[in-house]
Amino acid sequence: MAYLPQVRAANTTLAFYRLLQRMLAELSEGHTTIRLPVELAERVESLPMIQLGEIAGTIVITAVDDTALVRQGINPGVEIVAIDGVPVKQYTAERVAPFYGGTHRILHYLLGGAK
């Protein structure tokens, strides 16, 4: 019931879906996902051709499948320290964890990025 006023106040489809994602993340249920509709996902999420992993508490690139990214110096082994100028742990805590529960989901989100 605590979310009901927020649901009623969600004035966009994106705000509504982000609220649903936040509610699900609080349940820590690892087998259910709320995906954005395609038209929203295309606008707010992108999938660069990289794979990420967590090594000793840091996020690192484990594979790059895009020669343009490699030419820019984005190679396996590069540690991701910040996203949009925000330290990765802070970015994850503030902009990812509230919507995606569990490390696997957070890594998946970071792979897709947010715009």
Secondary structure, DSSP 8 states (H G I E B T S, - for coil): -TTHHHHHH--SHHHHHHHHHHHHHHHT-TT------HHHHHHH----SEEEEEETTEEEEEEE--HHHHHTT--TT-EE-EETTEEHHHHIIIIITTTS-SHHHHHHHHHH---
